[in-house]
Structure formats: structure tokens, C-alpha cells
Amino acid sequence: MNEDIDRIVTTLFLQHGLEPKSLSIETPEPIKIDDTDSIVDALPVRMVVTGQFYQMTAALDGLQALTGIKVADFSYSAPTDSTQIPTASYSIMIYMTEQ
């Protein structure tokens, strides 16, 4: 399962021209959906990428448009030196059901 998540998440960032630097996938946790009896697995994922700010915001928009994914946090680090590349960190939650 983690390999599939890795491939899907990494591909999304690559499609926006970003270079993935690190990816961490935590253990899924079962959560109850509000006002229902449904339980899904919530999978916390953190991705750090480098690239240009416009690429990072495009990826953020792309993530927010996907069903079953919630962006929990986004942070951007602007370089202080012109030789450095901007970095962004995305914390996302992927909601999964058993098939």
C-alpha cells in the first residue's frame, strides 16, 4: 500500500515540475466520519519538495481538488541566497476505505 501511495503522491508533485526531497507515510488510523457510522482509514503523509513558488501553489490547488485528500498544512521557505532553491512542505491526510 505504501508503495502505491508513494507513486501517486510523487507523481502529482512531479507533474507540477517539483522535485521531491522526502516523503514520509505514517500508519493509517481509523476515524469515524461525522454524522455517520462509517469508518475510514486516515493516512498522514508529509512531502518536502523544491521548485518555484508558482509550481508549489499549483500542486497545492491540485491536492485540494482531489476527493479523499485533505491538506492539513503547507509551509514555504524562501531562500535567503540566490543560489538556494525554495522549499515547501505539505502535510496531507489521505482517506481510504477497504475495497
Stockholm file with secondary structure:
# STOCKHOLM 1.0

chainA/1-99         MNEDIDRIVTTLFLQHGLEPKSLSIETPEPIKIDDTDSIVDALPVRMVVTGQFYQMTAALDGLQALTGIKVADFSYSAPTDSTQIPTASYSIMIYMTEQ
#=GR chainA/1-99 SS CHHHHHHHHHHHHHHTTCEEEEEEECCCEEEECTTSSCEEEEEEEEEEEESCHHHHHHHHHHHHTSTTEEEEEEEEECCSSTTSCCEEEEEEEEEECCC
#=GC SS_cons        CHHHHHHHHHHHHHHTTCEEEEEEECCCEEEECTTSSCEEEEEEEEEEEESCHHHHHHHHHHHHTSTTEEEEEEEEECCSSTTSCCEEEEEEEEEECCC
//
